[in-house]
Amino acid sequence: MAKDNVELVLYLVRHGESTSNAGLDEKMCEEYKVDPPLSELGVKEAELLGEYFSGLKLDAILASGLRRASRTGHEVATRQPADGAKQVELHKIFTECGTGLGTKGRTIDEIKKDFPTVVSAEGTDPSERIVHHDKLGTDAELLERGKEALAYIRGRFHNGETVMITAHAAFNTFMMYAALGLGWEQIFDPSFTNTGVTKIIFFKPGTEKFGDVHLEYHNSMAHLVDALPQFKY
C-alpha cells in the first residue's frame, strides 16, 4: 500500500529481447536492422511482463518510439486492469543512447499501425518523427539526458502516481543514475536484462529517515522465472 508521503513510484523496464539481441540481424530487412522488433522470445517476455502487472494499476506507461520498447509497453497496456493506463505515451527522450539509426524515425500514426495503444506523450508534437540521440555521446552527456528525462517525469507525476517506462539498457542506466543522484564516473555497470524491472520510489522531501529516493529493487525478473526457467538463477 502506498504511503501518504509518496510522490511517485517509478518502474524502469528494459524492452524484451529484440531480433538484434538474438543475433538475427543478418536475417532482417534493412528497416529492422536499424529498428529491430522483438524476437519470438522477446514477445513472450513482454507478454509475461504485462500479465505480471495486470493486477497493478499504472497511472501512465511511457516508452521509446523504437519498435522493441513500444511493443513492450503495448503488451503491458493491453493487460492493465479496468482503471489502469490503456495507452503508451511515446517520447523521443527515452530512445536508446547511440542508436546509430540510419532512419528519420516514424510518426505516431505510423507506429500506431503496429501498436494501436500508442499516443504522443504530453508536451510533444504528434506530427514529429520519433527518433532521437543517434550519437552515443560522452557519459557526462548521457547523464544530462537522464536528468532531463527525470525532470520531465517528475514535473508531470508528483501526487502518488505509479508510472512505468519501457526503454533501453543504456538509457535506463543513466536514468537510474539521475534518480539516485549518482555521477557518470561510476565504476560499476548495473545490468538491465530484457524486461528486467527496476523500482524507484520518490518521497516528499524530508519525510523518510533514509532519504527522499529509495531503490526498492533492481532488474527483477520475477515475471519470467515460472514460464522461462532459464531466468530462475
C-alpha positions as CSV (number, residue, x, y, z in Angstrom):
1,M,0.0,0.0,0.0
2,A,1.4,3.4,-1.0
3,K,2.3,5.8,1.8
4,D,0.8,9.2,2.0
5,N,4.2,10.7,1.6
6,V,4.9,9.0,-1.8
7,E,5.2,11.4,-4.7
8,L,6.0,8.8,-7.4
9,V,6.5,5.1,-7.8
10,L,8.6,4.6,-11.0
11,Y,9.2,1.3,-12.8
12,L,12.1,1.4,-15.2
13,V,11.9,-1.6,-17.6
14,R,14.1,-2.7,-20.5
15,H,12.4,-3.9,-23.6
16,G,12.0,-7.6,-24.4
17,E,14.7,-9.4,-26.4
18,S,15.0,-7.9,-29.9
19,T,16.0,-9.7,-33.0
20,S,19.2,-7.8,-32.8
21,N,19.8,-9.1,-29.2
22,A,19.1,-12.6,-30.5
23,G,21.8,-12.2,-33.2
24,L,19.3,-12.3,-36.1
25,D,20.4,-9.1,-37.8
26,E,21.6,-10.9,-41.0
27,K,18.1,-12.3,-41.5
28,M,16.3,-9.0,-41.1
29,C,15.4,-6.4,-43.7
30,E,17.3,-3.1,-43.6
31,E,14.5,-1.3,-41.7
32,Y,14.5,-4.0,-39.0
33,K,18.3,-3.8,-38.7
34,V,18.2,-0.2,-37.6
35,D,15.0,-0.5,-35.6
36,P,14.6,-4.2,-34.7
37,P,11.3,-5.7,-33.5
38,L,11.0,-8.2,-30.6
39,S,12.2,-11.7,-31.2
40,E,9.8,-14.6,-30.5
41,L,11.3,-14.9,-27.0
42,G,11.1,-11.1,-26.6
43,V,7.3,-11.1,-27.4
44,K,6.9,-13.9,-24.7
45,E,8.9,-11.8,-22.2
46,A,6.7,-8.7,-22.9
47,E,3.5,-10.7,-22.6
48,L,4.7,-12.1,-19.3
49,L,5.6,-8.7,-18.1
50,G,2.1,-7.5,-18.9
51,E,0.5,-10.4,-17.2
52,Y,2.6,-9.8,-14.1
53,F,1.5,-6.1,-13.9
54,S,-2.1,-6.9,-14.8
55,G,-3.1,-6.7,-11.1
56,L,-1.4,-3.3,-10.5
57,K,-3.0,-0.1,-11.8
58,L,-0.5,2.0,-13.6
59,D,-1.3,5.7,-14.0
60,A,0.8,6.0,-17.1
61,I,3.0,4.0,-19.4
62,L,5.7,5.8,-21.3
63,A,8.1,4.4,-23.9
64,S,10.7,4.9,-26.5
65,G,9.4,5.1,-30.1
66,L,11.7,2.2,-31.2
67,R,9.8,-1.0,-32.0
68,R,11.2,-3.1,-29.2
69,A,10.3,-0.6,-26.5
70,S,6.9,0.4,-27.9
71,R,5.8,-3.2,-28.3
72,T,6.9,-4.0,-24.7
73,G,4.8,-1.1,-23.4
74,H,1.9,-2.1,-25.6
75,E,1.8,-5.6,-24.1
76,V,1.6,-4.1,-20.6
77,A,-1.1,-1.6,-21.6
78,T,-3.4,-4.3,-23.2
79,R,-3.3,-6.2,-19.9
80,Q,-3.9,-3.4,-17.5
81,P,-7.0,-3.5,-15.1
82,A,-10.1,-1.5,-16.0
83,D,-8.8,1.6,-14.2
84,G,-5.2,1.3,-15.4
85,A,-3.3,3.0,-18.2
86,K,-4.6,1.9,-21.6
87,Q,-2.2,4.0,-23.7
88,V,1.5,4.0,-24.2
89,E,2.9,7.6,-24.4
90,L,5.9,7.8,-26.8
91,H,8.6,10.4,-26.2
92,K,11.9,10.7,-28.1
93,I,13.8,11.4,-25.0
94,F,13.6,7.7,-23.9
95,T,15.3,6.5,-27.1
96,E,18.4,4.3,-26.6
97,C,21.7,6.0,-26.3
98,G,23.7,6.0,-29.6
99,T,21.2,4.0,-31.7
100,G,23.2,4.7,-34.9
101,L,19.9,4.9,-36.7
102,G,20.0,5.4,-40.4
103,T,16.4,6.5,-40.5
104,K,14.4,9.6,-39.8
105,G,12.1,7.6,-37.4
106,R,8.4,7.0,-37.6
107,T,5.4,9.2,-36.7
108,I,2.8,8.3,-34.2
109,D,0.4,7.4,-36.9
110,E,2.9,5.0,-38.5
111,I,3.7,3.4,-35.2
112,K,0.1,3.1,-34.3
113,K,-0.4,0.7,-37.3
114,D,1.7,-1.8,-35.4
115,F,0.7,-0.9,-31.8
116,P,-2.8,0.7,-31.5
117,T,-2.2,1.7,-27.9
118,V,0.5,4.3,-28.7
119,V,0.0,8.1,-28.5
120,S,2.2,11.1,-28.3
121,A,3.5,11.9,-24.8
122,E,2.3,15.0,-23.2
123,G,4.3,18.0,-24.3
124,T,5.4,16.5,-27.6
125,D,4.4,17.2,-31.2
126,P,2.2,14.3,-32.6
127,S,3.5,15.0,-36.2
128,E,7.1,14.7,-35.2
129,R,9.1,11.7,-36.2
130,I,10.1,9.9,-33.0
131,V,13.9,9.3,-33.3
132,H,16.5,11.0,-31.2
133,H,20.0,10.7,-29.9
134,D,21.6,8.7,-32.7
135,K,25.1,9.6,-31.5
136,L,26.4,7.9,-28.4
137,G,27.9,11.0,-26.7
138,T,30.0,11.0,-23.6
139,D,28.9,9.5,-20.3
140,A,28.5,13.1,-18.9
141,E,26.2,14.0,-21.8
142,L,24.2,10.8,-21.3
143,L,23.7,11.6,-17.6
144,E,22.5,15.0,-18.5
145,R,19.8,13.4,-20.8
146,G,18.9,11.1,-17.9
147,K,18.4,14.2,-15.7
148,E,16.3,15.8,-18.5
149,A,14.1,12.7,-18.7
150,L,13.8,12.5,-15.0
151,A,12.8,16.2,-14.8
152,Y,10.1,15.6,-17.4
153,I,8.7,12.6,-15.4
154,R,8.9,14.4,-12.0
155,G,7.3,17.5,-13.5
156,R,4.3,15.5,-14.6
157,F,3.9,13.0,-11.8
158,H,4.3,14.0,-8.1
159,N,1.0,13.1,-6.5
160,G,1.5,9.5,-5.7
161,E,1.2,8.1,-9.2
162,T,2.6,4.8,-10.4
163,V,4.4,5.1,-13.7
164,M,6.2,2.6,-16.0
165,I,8.8,3.5,-18.6
166,T,9.7,0.8,-21.2
167,A,13.0,1.8,-22.7
168,H,16.6,0.5,-23.1
169,A,19.6,-0.7,-21.1
170,A,21.9,2.2,-21.6
171,F,19.2,4.8,-21.3
172,N,17.8,3.2,-18.2
173,T,21.3,3.2,-16.6
174,F,21.7,6.9,-16.8
175,M,18.0,7.5,-15.9
176,M,18.7,5.4,-12.7
177,Y,21.9,7.3,-12.0
178,A,20.0,10.6,-12.3
179,A,17.2,9.4,-10.0
180,L,19.7,8.2,-7.3
181,G,21.9,11.3,-7.5
182,L,24.9,9.4,-8.9
183,G,27.6,10.8,-11.1
184,W,28.6,9.4,-14.5
185,E,32.0,8.3,-13.2
186,Q,30.6,5.1,-11.5
187,I,32.9,2.1,-11.6
188,F,30.0,-0.3,-11.9
189,D,27.6,-1.1,-14.7
190,P,24.1,-2.1,-13.5
191,S,22.6,-4.9,-15.5
192,F,19.2,-4.4,-17.3
193,T,18.1,-7.8,-18.5
194,N,15.4,-7.9,-21.2
195,T,12.2,-6.9,-19.4
196,G,14.1,-6.6,-16.2
197,V,12.2,-4.3,-13.8
198,T,13.7,-1.6,-11.5
199,K,11.5,0.1,-8.9
200,I,12.3,3.5,-7.5
201,I,10.2,5.4,-5.0
202,F,10.3,9.2,-4.7
203,F,9.1,10.5,-1.3
204,K,8.1,14.0,-0.2
205,P,11.3,15.8,0.8
206,G,12.3,15.2,4.4
207,T,9.6,12.6,5.2
208,E,11.7,9.4,5.1
209,K,14.5,8.7,7.6
210,F,16.9,7.3,5.0
211,G,16.5,9.8,2.2
212,D,13.9,11.0,-0.3
213,V,14.6,8.4,-3.0
214,H,14.6,4.7,-2.4
215,L,15.8,2.0,-4.8
216,E,13.3,-0.8,-3.9
217,Y,14.8,-3.4,-6.2
218,H,16.8,-3.6,-9.5
219,N,16.5,-5.8,-12.5
220,S,13.8,-8.1,-11.1
221,M,12.9,-11.0,-13.4
222,A,10.1,-12.4,-11.1
223,H,7.7,-12.3,-14.0
224,L,9.8,-14.7,-16.1
225,V,11.0,-17.4,-13.7
226,D,7.9,-19.7,-13.8
227,A,7.4,-19.7,-17.5
228,L,11.0,-19.4,-18.6
229,P,13.2,-21.4,-16.1
230,Q,16.4,-20.2,-17.7
231,F,15.8,-17.0,-15.8
232,K,15.4,-18.6,-12.4
233,Y,19.0,-18.3,-11.2
